[in-house]
Amino acid sequence: FNVILAQQIPVWHPLTSSWVTEVSTNPAFIFRWLLKDCPANPRRVDISRIDDDELKDWALECADKAFCYSNCVDQFTTLFVLLKDVCAAGRASFTVRESKYSVVRDIAQTTPIQVFTPRNSWAFSGSRAFPDAVHALRVQFINPAAAYQQDEVIVYDDSFGDAAMLIADPTLTLATKFEQLTIPGCTDADAAWRLGRYHLAVGRLRPNTYFWNADIENLVCNRGDLIYVANDVIGVGLSWGRITAVTTDGGGNVTDFTCDEQLSAETGITYAVRVRCDDGTVVLSQVTLPRLGDGIQSVTLVTHSPAIKVGDLFVFGVLGQDTIPMIVGKIEPGQDLSAKITAVDAAPAVLTADSGTP
C-alpha cells in the first residue's frame, strides 16, 4: 500500500485566540507537538516549560515564508536530533531560555541588548573564513507534485545566473560553482529557495567570527541577541570608560558629562558617544569637545538625555564608527559567572536576501 499520512497537532489560531487540533506542517507547531504531545516521546514536557509566545511568533514567520516540515521518521533517533531538523526547516535553532524550551531566530533587531568594550571584557580575538566562492546551491527537498520524490531547486547568489538569465540580464555572471544543500522535511520549492538564499548570504556576509570573555555582564544577553561591540583589536571605537560626573539642564536632561578616560580629538572629524545606561537602554549622541588634542575628559552632548547617570559605560569614537553591531552566536559559561562569548557580524542584508519572488 502507498499512503499519504498526516498527523493532527494543536495549531494556534490568532483570530480566536485558541489552540485547534488539525493537520499542519508549520515547524513551530510541530516543534511544540514533539515536546508536549508526541506519543513517541517518553518524557513529554509540561506546557509551563514551553515558550509559547516565541513559538507563536515563529509560526507567523513560517507561514509568511512558506517554511514547512513533513517527514516520515522510520528509524531510531533522538528527540533532540529531530527538534534540530524541525528548527532548521523553519530557519531557527533549538534553545532553552529561562528554563523554557524555545528557539533562536535570526530576525531584524534595532535595540541592542548589551554593549561590550575592553572595560567590561577581555581576551578579544577573531577569525575569518576564506571559502571558495559558491555561485549557486542545489537545494534538495521532497516535492509533493512529483509523488513525494526528491527534487531540487537551483538557488543563485547575487549577480549569478544560468544562460537563460544572462540573456535577460547581461550584467549577470554565468554560475559555474555549485554546492548541494539538503533541507530535511522541506516539501515546498519556495521555502527551499528562501533557505538557500539565506545560507548563501550568511556565507558571503558573515565570514568573521569574534571571541571574547566577559564577567557577570554576560548574563544580560542570550544567543541570537543584538549587541554593540567596540575594541581596539578591530579598530572600532577610540576610547571607552565610565562617567564620573554629569551636568543637567532645568528639566533633568544630561547636557555634559566628565569621564575617567582621556579622549583625543582632531579637526574636521565628527565625534559621538554611545552610553549604556543603568536601565539597559543605549543612548547615542553627537558631541562637541572643549578643545582639540589629547587629554580631554569632558564632552557636551548634542542630544540631551535624562537616562545618563554617573557610573554608566560609554564609548567614544567617530560618528557612525564608534561600535559595530553583532549577533551573539554562543555563550560558554566559565568560572565565577564569567563566560566566553562568540559572535558574528549582524549584516542586516542577510535577512533580506530571501525577499522577492523565487
C-alpha positions as a Markdown table, in Angstrom:
| # | Residue | x | y | z |
|---|---|---|---|---|
| 1 | Phe | 0.0 | 0.0 | 0.0 |
| 2 | Asn | 1.1 | 3.6 | -0.7 |
| 3 | Val | -0.5 | 6.1 | 1.6 |
| 4 | Ile | -0.1 | 9.8 | 2.5 |
| 5 | Leu | -0.3 | 10.3 | 6.2 |
| 6 | Ala | -0.9 | 13.5 | 8.1 |
| 7 | Gln | -0.6 | 14.0 | 11.9 |
| 8 | Gln | -3.1 | 16.2 | 13.6 |
| 9 | Ile | -1.5 | 18.6 | 16.0 |
| 10 | Pro | -2.5 | 21.6 | 18.1 |
| 11 | Val | -2.4 | 24.8 | 15.9 |
| 12 | Trp | -2.8 | 28.3 | 17.3 |
| 13 | His | -5.5 | 30.5 | 15.7 |
| 14 | Pro | -4.8 | 34.2 | 16.4 |
| 15 | Leu | -8.3 | 35.3 | 15.4 |
| 16 | Thr | -10.0 | 33.1 | 18.0 |
| 17 | Ser | -7.0 | 33.0 | 20.4 |
| 18 | Ser | -7.3 | 29.3 | 20.8 |
| 19 | Trp | -5.5 | 26.1 | 20.0 |
| 20 | Val | -7.3 | 23.9 | 17.5 |
| 21 | Thr | -6.3 | 20.3 | 16.6 |
| 22 | Glu | -5.8 | 20.0 | 12.9 |
| 23 | Val | -3.3 | 19.0 | 10.2 |
| 24 | Ser | -0.3 | 21.4 | 9.9 |
| 25 | Thr | 3.2 | 21.4 | 8.5 |
| 26 | Asn | 4.2 | 24.6 | 10.3 |
| 27 | Pro | 7.6 | 23.8 | 12.0 |
| 28 | Ala | 6.7 | 25.9 | 15.1 |
| 29 | Phe | 3.6 | 23.8 | 15.9 |
| 30 | Ile | 5.4 | 20.5 | 15.1 |
| 31 | Phe | 8.2 | 21.6 | 17.5 |
| 32 | Arg | 5.6 | 22.2 | 20.2 |
| 33 | Trp | 3.8 | 18.9 | 19.5 |
| 34 | Leu | 7.0 | 16.9 | 19.6 |
| 35 | Leu | 7.8 | 18.3 | 23.1 |
| 36 | Lys | 4.3 | 18.2 | 24.6 |
| 37 | Asp | 2.1 | 15.7 | 22.9 |
| 38 | Cys | 4.1 | 13.2 | 20.7 |
| 39 | Pro | 3.3 | 9.6 | 21.8 |
| 40 | Ala | 6.8 | 8.5 | 20.9 |
| 41 | Asn | 8.2 | 11.0 | 23.4 |
| 42 | Pro | 8.5 | 9.2 | 26.8 |
| 43 | Arg | 9.4 | 12.4 | 28.6 |
| 44 | Arg | 6.8 | 14.8 | 27.4 |
| 45 | Val | 7.3 | 18.4 | 28.6 |
| 46 | Asp | 4.7 | 20.3 | 30.7 |
| 47 | Ile | 3.2 | 23.4 | 29.0 |
| 48 | Ser | 4.7 | 25.6 | 31.7 |
| 49 | Arg | 8.2 | 24.8 | 30.3 |
| 50 | Ile | 7.4 | 25.7 | 26.7 |
| 51 | Asp | 7.9 | 29.3 | 25.4 |
| 52 | Asp | 4.5 | 29.6 | 23.6 |
| 53 | Asp | 4.9 | 33.3 | 22.9 |
| 54 | Glu | 8.1 | 32.8 | 20.9 |
| 55 | Leu | 6.6 | 29.8 | 19.2 |
| 56 | Lys | 3.6 | 31.7 | 18.1 |
| 57 | Asp | 5.8 | 34.5 | 16.6 |
| 58 | Trp | 7.9 | 31.8 | 14.9 |
| 59 | Ala | 4.7 | 30.2 | 13.5 |
| 60 | Leu | 3.7 | 33.5 | 11.9 |
| 61 | Glu | 7.2 | 33.8 | 10.2 |
| 62 | Cys | 7.0 | 30.2 | 9.0 |
| 63 | Ala | 3.6 | 30.9 | 7.5 |
| 64 | Asp | 4.7 | 34.1 | 5.8 |
| 65 | Lys | 7.8 | 32.4 | 4.2 |
| 66 | Ala | 6.1 | 29.0 | 3.5 |
| 67 | Phe | 8.6 | 27.2 | 5.8 |
| 68 | Cys | 7.3 | 23.7 | 6.4 |
| 69 | Tyr | 8.3 | 20.3 | 7.8 |
| 70 | Ser | 6.9 | 17.0 | 6.5 |
| 71 | Asn | 8.7 | 13.8 | 7.3 |
| 72 | Cys | 8.3 | 10.1 | 7.9 |
| 73 | Val | 10.6 | 9.0 | 10.8 |
| 74 | Asp | 11.1 | 5.3 | 10.4 |
| 75 | Gln | 14.4 | 4.9 | 12.1 |
| 76 | Phe | 15.6 | 5.2 | 15.7 |
| 77 | Thr | 16.6 | 8.8 | 16.5 |
| 78 | Thr | 16.7 | 11.2 | 19.5 |
| 79 | Leu | 14.2 | 13.9 | 20.2 |
| 80 | Phe | 16.9 | 16.5 | 20.2 |
| 81 | Val | 18.1 | 15.5 | 16.7 |
| 82 | Leu | 14.5 | 15.6 | 15.4 |
| 83 | Leu | 13.9 | 19.0 | 17.0 |
| 84 | Lys | 17.0 | 20.4 | 15.4 |
| 85 | Asp | 15.8 | 19.2 | 11.9 |
| 86 | Val | 12.4 | 20.9 | 12.5 |
| 87 | Cys | 14.1 | 24.1 | 13.6 |
| 88 | Ala | 16.4 | 24.1 | 10.5 |
| 89 | Ala | 13.4 | 23.7 | 8.2 |
| 90 | Gly | 12.0 | 26.9 | 9.8 |
| 91 | Arg | 15.3 | 28.8 | 9.9 |
| 92 | Ala | 15.7 | 28.6 | 13.6 |
| 93 | Ser | 17.7 | 26.7 | 16.2 |
| 94 | Phe | 16.9 | 25.0 | 19.5 |
| 95 | Thr | 17.5 | 26.7 | 22.8 |
| 96 | Val | 16.4 | 26.7 | 26.4 |
| 97 | Arg | 15.8 | 30.2 | 27.7 |
| 98 | Glu | 14.8 | 30.9 | 31.3 |
| 99 | Ser | 14.1 | 27.2 | 31.9 |
| 100 | Lys | 11.7 | 27.2 | 28.9 |
| 101 | Tyr | 12.1 | 25.2 | 25.6 |
| 102 | Ser | 12.3 | 27.8 | 22.8 |
| 103 | Val | 14.0 | 28.7 | 19.6 |
| 104 | Val | 16.5 | 31.3 | 18.4 |
| 105 | Arg | 15.6 | 33.1 | 15.2 |
| 106 | Asp | 17.7 | 35.3 | 13.0 |
| 107 | Ile | 15.4 | 38.3 | 12.8 |
| 108 | Ala | 15.7 | 42.1 | 12.4 |
| 109 | Gln | 16.6 | 43.8 | 15.6 |
| 110 | Thr | 17.1 | 47.5 | 16.2 |
| 111 | Thr | 17.6 | 47.7 | 20.0 |
| 112 | Pro | 20.9 | 46.3 | 21.3 |
| 113 | Ile | 20.8 | 44.2 | 24.4 |
| 114 | Gln | 24.3 | 44.8 | 25.6 |
| 115 | Val | 27.4 | 46.9 | 24.8 |
| 116 | Phe | 30.9 | 45.3 | 25.2 |
| 117 | Thr | 34.2 | 47.2 | 25.3 |
| 118 | Pro | 37.6 | 46.5 | 26.8 |
| 119 | Arg | 36.3 | 48.0 | 30.0 |
| 120 | Asn | 33.8 | 45.1 | 30.6 |
| 121 | Ser | 35.5 | 42.3 | 28.5 |
| 122 | Trp | 38.9 | 40.8 | 27.8 |
| 123 | Ala | 40.9 | 38.4 | 25.6 |
| 124 | Phe | 39.3 | 39.6 | 22.4 |
| 125 | Ser | 40.2 | 37.7 | 19.3 |
| 126 | Gly | 38.7 | 36.7 | 15.9 |
| 127 | Ser | 38.9 | 34.5 | 12.9 |
| 128 | Arg | 37.9 | 34.9 | 9.2 |
| 129 | Ala | 36.8 | 32.2 | 6.8 |
| 130 | Phe | 38.1 | 32.3 | 3.2 |
| 131 | Pro | 36.0 | 29.7 | 1.5 |
| 132 | Asp | 35.8 | 29.2 | -2.3 |
| 133 | Ala | 33.0 | 31.4 | -3.6 |
| 134 | Val | 29.8 | 29.4 | -4.3 |
| 135 | His | 27.8 | 30.8 | -7.2 |
| 136 | Ala | 24.6 | 28.7 | -6.5 |
| 137 | Leu | 23.2 | 26.0 | -4.3 |
| 138 | Arg | 21.3 | 22.9 | -5.4 |
| 139 | Val | 18.8 | 22.7 | -2.6 |
| 140 | Gln | 17.3 | 19.3 | -2.1 |
| 141 | Phe | 13.7 | 18.9 | -1.0 |
| 142 | Ile | 10.8 | 16.5 | -1.2 |
| 143 | Asn | 8.4 | 17.5 | -3.9 |
| 144 | Pro | 4.7 | 16.6 | -3.4 |
| 145 | Ala | 4.0 | 17.5 | -7.0 |
| 146 | Ala | 6.4 | 14.7 | -8.1 |
| 147 | Ala | 4.8 | 11.9 | -6.0 |
| 148 | Tyr | 6.9 | 12.9 | -3.0 |
| 149 | Gln | 10.2 | 12.1 | -4.7 |
| 150 | Gln | 13.4 | 14.0 | -4.0 |
| 151 | Asp | 13.7 | 17.1 | -6.2 |
| 152 | Glu | 16.0 | 20.2 | -6.2 |
| 153 | Val | 15.8 | 23.9 | -6.9 |
| 154 | Ile | 18.8 | 25.8 | -8.0 |
| 155 | Val | 19.3 | 28.9 | -5.9 |
| 156 | Tyr | 21.7 | 31.6 | -7.4 |
| 157 | Asp | 23.7 | 34.1 | -5.3 |
| 158 | Asp | 23.6 | 37.8 | -6.2 |
| 159 | Ser | 25.0 | 38.6 | -9.6 |
| 160 | Phe | 25.0 | 35.0 | -10.8 |
| 161 | Gly | 22.6 | 33.0 | -13.1 |
| 162 | Asp | 22.2 | 30.5 | -15.8 |
| 163 | Ala | 22.4 | 31.0 | -19.6 |
| 164 | Ala | 18.7 | 31.9 | -19.9 |
| 165 | Met | 19.0 | 34.5 | -17.1 |
| 166 | Leu | 22.1 | 36.0 | -18.8 |
| 167 | Ile | 20.1 | 36.7 | -21.9 |
| 168 | Ala | 17.5 | 38.7 | -19.9 |
| 169 | Asp | 20.2 | 40.4 | -17.8 |
| 170 | Pro | 23.6 | 40.7 | -19.4 |
| 171 | Thr | 25.1 | 42.1 | -16.1 |
| 172 | Leu | 24.9 | 38.7 | -14.5 |
| 173 | Thr | 27.8 | 36.2 | -14.5 |
| 174 | Leu | 27.3 | 32.6 | -15.5 |
| 175 | Ala | 27.3 | 30.3 | -12.4 |
| 176 | Thr | 29.9 | 27.6 | -12.5 |
| 177 | Lys | 30.5 | 26.7 | -8.8 |
| 178 | Phe | 27.6 | 24.7 | -7.2 |
| 179 | Glu | 27.2 | 23.1 | -3.8 |
| 180 | Gln | 24.4 | 20.9 | -2.5 |
| 181 | Leu | 22.2 | 21.7 | 0.5 |
| 182 | Thr | 19.7 | 19.3 | 1.9 |
| 183 | Ile | 16.8 | 20.5 | 4.0 |
| 184 | Pro | 15.2 | 17.5 | 5.8 |
| 185 | Gly | 11.5 | 17.7 | 5.9 |
| 186 | Cys | 11.2 | 20.6 | 3.4 |
| 187 | Thr | 8.3 | 20.0 | 0.9 |
| 188 | Asp | 8.0 | 23.4 | -0.7 |
| 189 | Ala | 10.1 | 24.8 | -3.5 |
| 190 | Asp | 9.6 | 28.4 | -2.4 |
| 191 | Ala | 10.8 | 27.5 | 1.1 |
| 192 | Ala | 13.8 | 25.7 | -0.3 |
| 193 | Trp | 14.7 | 28.8 | -2.4 |
| 194 | Arg | 14.4 | 31.1 | 0.6 |
| 195 | Leu | 16.5 | 28.9 | 2.8 |
| 196 | Gly | 19.1 | 28.6 | 0.1 |
| 197 | Arg | 19.3 | 32.4 | -0.4 |
| 198 | Tyr | 19.7 | 32.8 | 3.4 |
| 199 | His | 22.6 | 30.4 | 3.6 |
| 200 | Leu | 24.3 | 31.9 | 0.6 |
| 201 | Ala | 24.0 | 35.4 | 2.2 |
| 202 | Val | 25.4 | 34.1 | 5.6 |
| 203 | Gly | 28.4 | 32.6 | 3.9 |
| 204 | Arg | 29.1 | 35.8 | 2.0 |
| 205 | Leu | 28.3 | 38.5 | 4.5 |
| 206 | Arg | 29.3 | 36.8 | 7.8 |
| 207 | Pro | 32.8 | 35.5 | 7.3 |
| 208 | Asn | 34.1 | 36.9 | 10.6 |
| 209 | Thr | 33.7 | 35.2 | 14.0 |
| 210 | Tyr | 34.6 | 37.1 | 17.1 |
| 211 | Phe | 35.5 | 35.8 | 20.6 |
| 212 | Trp | 36.0 | 37.5 | 24.0 |
| 213 | Asn | 35.5 | 36.9 | 27.7 |
| 214 | Ala | 33.1 | 38.8 | 29.9 |
| 215 | Asp | 32.3 | 38.8 | 33.6 |
| 216 | Ile | 28.8 | 38.7 | 35.1 |
| 217 | Glu | 27.7 | 41.2 | 32.4 |
| 218 | Asn | 27.4 | 38.3 | 30.0 |
| 219 | Leu | 24.1 | 37.3 | 31.8 |
| 220 | Val | 22.3 | 40.2 | 30.2 |
| 221 | Cys | 22.4 | 38.8 | 26.7 |
| 222 | Asn | 21.3 | 35.5 | 25.1 |
| 223 | Arg | 22.2 | 33.6 | 22.0 |
| 224 | Gly | 20.7 | 35.5 | 19.0 |
| 225 | Asp | 20.6 | 38.9 | 20.7 |
| 226 | Leu | 21.9 | 42.1 | 19.0 |
| 227 | Ile | 24.8 | 43.7 | 20.8 |
| 228 | Tyr | 27.2 | 46.5 | 20.1 |
| 229 | Val | 31.0 | 46.0 | 20.3 |
| 230 | Ala | 33.9 | 48.4 | 20.4 |
| 231 | Asn | 37.5 | 47.2 | 20.6 |
| 232 | Asp | 40.9 | 48.4 | 19.6 |
| 233 | Val | 41.8 | 45.0 | 18.2 |
| 234 | Ile | 39.5 | 45.5 | 15.3 |
| 235 | Gly | 39.9 | 49.3 | 15.3 |
| 236 | Val | 36.3 | 50.1 | 16.3 |
| 237 | Gly | 35.8 | 53.0 | 18.8 |
| 238 | Leu | 38.5 | 55.3 | 20.1 |
| 239 | Ser | 38.0 | 55.3 | 23.8 |
| 240 | Trp | 35.8 | 53.8 | 26.5 |
| 241 | Gly | 35.2 | 54.2 | 30.2 |
| 242 | Arg | 32.9 | 55.2 | 32.9 |
| 243 | Ile | 31.0 | 58.5 | 33.5 |
| 244 | Thr | 32.2 | 60.2 | 36.7 |
| 245 | Ala | 30.1 | 63.4 | 36.7 |
| 246 | Val | 27.1 | 64.9 | 34.8 |
| 247 | Thr | 25.7 | 68.3 | 34.2 |
| 248 | Thr | 21.9 | 68.7 | 33.7 |
| 249 | Asp | 19.6 | 71.4 | 32.5 |
| 250 | Gly | 16.4 | 72.5 | 34.3 |
| 251 | Gly | 14.5 | 69.5 | 33.1 |
| 252 | Gly | 16.8 | 66.8 | 34.3 |
| 253 | Asn | 18.4 | 66.1 | 30.9 |
| 254 | Val | 22.1 | 65.5 | 30.9 |
| 255 | Thr | 23.9 | 68.1 | 28.7 |
| 256 | Asp | 27.5 | 67.3 | 29.6 |
| 257 | Phe | 29.5 | 64.6 | 31.3 |
| 258 | Thr | 33.0 | 64.0 | 32.6 |
| 259 | Cys | 34.7 | 60.6 | 32.3 |
| 260 | Asp | 37.6 | 58.6 | 33.8 |
| 261 | Glu | 39.2 | 58.2 | 30.4 |
| 262 | Gln | 41.3 | 60.7 | 28.4 |
| 263 | Leu | 39.9 | 61.4 | 24.9 |
| 264 | Ser | 41.6 | 62.7 | 21.8 |
| 265 | Ala | 40.1 | 64.9 | 19.1 |
| 266 | Glu | 41.3 | 66.1 | 15.7 |
| 267 | Thr | 40.0 | 68.8 | 13.4 |
| 268 | Gly | 37.5 | 68.1 | 10.7 |
| 269 | Ile | 36.1 | 64.9 | 12.4 |
| 270 | Thr | 32.6 | 64.5 | 13.8 |
| 271 | Tyr | 32.6 | 62.5 | 17.1 |
| 272 | Ala | 29.9 | 60.8 | 19.0 |
| 273 | Val | 29.4 | 58.9 | 22.3 |
| 274 | Arg | 27.3 | 55.8 | 22.9 |
| 275 | Val | 26.2 | 55.4 | 26.5 |
| 276 | Arg | 24.9 | 52.2 | 28.1 |
| 277 | Cys | 22.6 | 53.4 | 30.8 |
| 278 | Asp | 21.8 | 51.5 | 34.0 |
| 279 | Asp | 18.3 | 50.7 | 32.8 |
| 280 | Gly | 19.6 | 48.8 | 29.8 |
| 281 | Thr | 18.9 | 51.5 | 27.2 |
| 282 | Val | 21.6 | 52.7 | 24.9 |
| 283 | Val | 21.9 | 56.4 | 24.1 |
| 284 | Leu | 23.7 | 57.7 | 21.0 |
| 285 | Ser | 24.6 | 61.4 | 20.7 |
| 286 | Gln | 26.9 | 63.5 | 18.6 |
| 287 | Val | 29.3 | 65.5 | 20.9 |
| 288 | Thr | 31.2 | 68.7 | 20.9 |
| 289 | Leu | 34.6 | 68.9 | 22.7 |
| 290 | Pro | 36.0 | 71.8 | 24.7 |
| 291 | Arg | 39.2 | 71.8 | 22.5 |
| 292 | Leu | 41.3 | 69.7 | 20.1 |
| 293 | Gly | 44.2 | 67.5 | 21.1 |
| 294 | Asp | 44.8 | 64.9 | 23.8 |
| 295 | Gly | 43.8 | 64.7 | 27.5 |
| 296 | Ile | 40.1 | 65.7 | 27.1 |
| 297 | Gln | 37.8 | 64.3 | 29.8 |
| 298 | Ser | 34.5 | 66.1 | 29.3 |
| 299 | Val | 32.1 | 66.3 | 26.4 |
| 300 | Thr | 28.9 | 68.2 | 25.5 |
| 301 | Leu | 26.0 | 66.2 | 24.2 |
| 302 | Val | 24.1 | 67.4 | 21.1 |
| 303 | Thr | 21.2 | 65.1 | 22.1 |
| 304 | His | 20.3 | 65.5 | 25.7 |
| 305 | Ser | 19.0 | 62.5 | 27.7 |
| 306 | Pro | 17.7 | 62.0 | 31.2 |
| 307 | Ala | 18.8 | 58.4 | 31.3 |
| 308 | Ile | 22.5 | 59.0 | 31.5 |
| 309 | Lys | 23.9 | 58.7 | 35.1 |
| 310 | Val | 27.2 | 58.6 | 36.9 |
| 311 | Gly | 28.8 | 55.1 | 36.5 |
| 312 | Asp | 27.4 | 54.4 | 33.1 |
| 313 | Leu | 29.6 | 52.8 | 30.5 |
| 314 | Phe | 30.3 | 54.9 | 27.4 |
| 315 | Val | 32.1 | 54.5 | 24.0 |
| 316 | Phe | 33.7 | 57.5 | 22.3 |
| 317 | Gly | 34.5 | 57.4 | 18.6 |
| 318 | Val | 33.9 | 58.8 | 15.1 |
| 319 | Leu | 30.2 | 59.2 | 14.4 |
| 320 | Gly | 29.0 | 56.0 | 12.7 |
| 321 | Gln | 32.2 | 54.1 | 13.6 |
| 322 | Asp | 32.0 | 54.0 | 17.4 |
| 323 | Thr | 30.7 | 50.4 | 17.6 |
| 324 | Ile | 29.7 | 47.7 | 15.2 |
| 325 | Pro | 26.5 | 45.5 | 15.6 |
| 326 | Met | 27.0 | 41.8 | 16.2 |
| 327 | Ile | 24.7 | 38.8 | 16.9 |
| 328 | Val | 25.6 | 36.5 | 19.8 |
| 329 | Gly | 26.2 | 33.0 | 18.5 |
| 330 | Lys | 27.4 | 31.2 | 21.6 |
| 331 | Ile | 27.8 | 31.8 | 25.3 |
| 332 | Glu | 30.1 | 29.3 | 27.2 |
| 333 | Pro | 29.9 | 29.6 | 31.0 |
| 334 | Gly | 33.2 | 29.9 | 32.9 |
| 335 | Gln | 34.3 | 30.3 | 36.5 |
| 336 | Asp | 32.9 | 33.0 | 38.8 |
| 337 | Leu | 29.9 | 33.8 | 36.5 |
| 338 | Ser | 32.2 | 34.6 | 33.6 |
| 339 | Ala | 31.7 | 33.4 | 30.1 |
| 340 | Lys | 33.3 | 33.2 | 26.6 |
| 341 | Ile | 31.1 | 34.9 | 24.0 |
| 342 | Thr | 31.1 | 34.1 | 20.3 |
| 343 | Ala | 29.5 | 36.5 | 17.9 |
| 344 | Val | 29.2 | 37.3 | 14.2 |
| 345 | Asp | 28.6 | 40.4 | 12.2 |
| 346 | Ala | 24.9 | 41.5 | 12.3 |
| 347 | Ala | 25.0 | 42.0 | 8.5 |
| 348 | Pro | 21.3 | 43.0 | 8.2 |
| 349 | Ala | 21.4 | 42.3 | 4.4 |
| 350 | Val | 21.3 | 38.6 | 5.3 |
| 351 | Leu | 17.7 | 39.0 | 6.5 |
| 352 | Thr | 16.5 | 40.4 | 3.2 |
| 353 | Ala | 18.4 | 38.0 | 0.9 |
| 354 | Asp | 15.2 | 35.8 | 0.6 |
| 355 | Ser | 12.9 | 38.7 | -0.4 |
| 356 | Gly | 11.3 | 38.9 | -3.8 |
| 357 | Thr | 9.8 | 36.2 | -6.0 |
| 358 | Pro | 11.6 | 32.8 | -6.1 |
